[in-house]
Amino acid sequence: MTTAKAYRGIGMEGAIATWYTKNTGRNLSRFKETARQVAARARPGSEVLEVAPGPGYLAIEMARRGFRVTTLDISESFVRIARQNAASAGVAVDVRHGNASQLPFADATFDCIVCVAAFKNFSDPVGALSEMHRVLRAGGEASIFDLNKDASREAIAAEVSGMQLSAWNALLTRWAFRFVLLKRAYTREHLERMAAYSRFGGSAIVSQGIGLELRLTKR
């Protein structure tokens, strides 16, 4: 089910990972809001896995809320950065390196799984979903937050304007959304089909601005 290449598009390593970390770190409000949404549905003290956490900002927010957080990323640069950020924040996050479609965890390990802004880059998305199902406990939930391929140019501009970027970085980010990220993003219908083909067998989808949240439950 897995493929030799674990990540579609450019690899988030080195200078690219550093640039991404700096720019996403300018405004942490969206990570706090996502952590709030996760906390509203997860039991206190739950074992949470974040797949593809990047710099680890969301993982840190969830750890601050009392969750026992593990992360896994294919990028060695992000693994290093996330460990540094968690240590600087003074929270415990178990940061691992690995492939989303070959999760290095035992069956039924986690109560909740979160993946933000990375699912569109997985080369084996259905395999990744099935792996999430495997490592979830019965009744556990996975939330996949990512771009909506049908997002309008106006919605993208509004999203970028709230990121507190410099004029140059805002221009570059709008370009990346339109000509790189949205080309790899999925529509609501495509996400529904992938969820149906995975071990979850079904899903619910919620629209959020320029993005979609794919909600999955292990029955």
HELIX and SHEET records of a PDB file:
HELIX    1   1 GLY A   14  THR A   24  1                                  11    
HELIX    2   2 SER A   29  ARG A   41  1                                  13    
HELIX    3   3 TYR A   57  ARG A   64  1                                   8    
HELIX    4   4 GLU A   76  ALA A   89  1                                  14    
HELIX    5   5 PHE A  119  ASN A  121  5                                   3    
HELIX    6   6 PRO A  125  VAL A  135  1                                  11    
HELIX    7   7 ARG A  153  SER A  161  1                                   9    
HELIX    8   8 ALA A  167  ALA A  176  1                                  10    
HELIX    9   9 PHE A  177  LEU A  181  3                                   5    
HELIX   10  10 LEU A  182  ARG A  184  1                                   3    
HELIX   11  11 ARG A  188  TYR A  197  1                                  10    
SHEET    1   A 7 VAL A  93  HIS A  97  0                                        
SHEET    2   A 7 ARG A  68  ASP A  73  1                                        
SHEET    3   A 7 GLU A  47  VAL A  51  1                                        
SHEET    4   A 7 PHE A 110  VAL A 116  1                                        
SHEET    5   A 7 LEU A 136  LEU A 147  1                                        
SHEET    6   A 7 GLY A 211  THR A 217 -1                                        
SHEET    7   A 7 ALA A 204  GLN A 208 -1                                        
END                                                                             
